[in-house]
């Protein structure tokens, strides 16, 4: 139960960029869940530890601005199993 709470605690909430990056790191490191990020006209997936450094690299296509806001959505499959996390830039 605690594990699921950690995953869904931001579902439906708006996160600042710093919180979003920390949440992504936790989802990838602890739960091995892919995180799909939608920013303007592009979408990218963060699914491995090696990609986490790119989230803070301003020259990276996976950069997440600490000043931007993101709406969090937890996506479940037909069996109600959590399959991915989506962060959509507001």
LINBELCOR-V197607 format. One record per helix or strand of 3 or more residues. SS is the DSSP state (@ for helix, = for strand). FROM is the first residue (numbers start at 1). TO is the last residue. If there is no record, write none. Layout:
SS/FROM/TO  SS/FROM/TO
This chain:
@/2/8  =/14/16  @/17/31  =/35/39  =/42/46  @/49/56  =/69/76  =/82/89
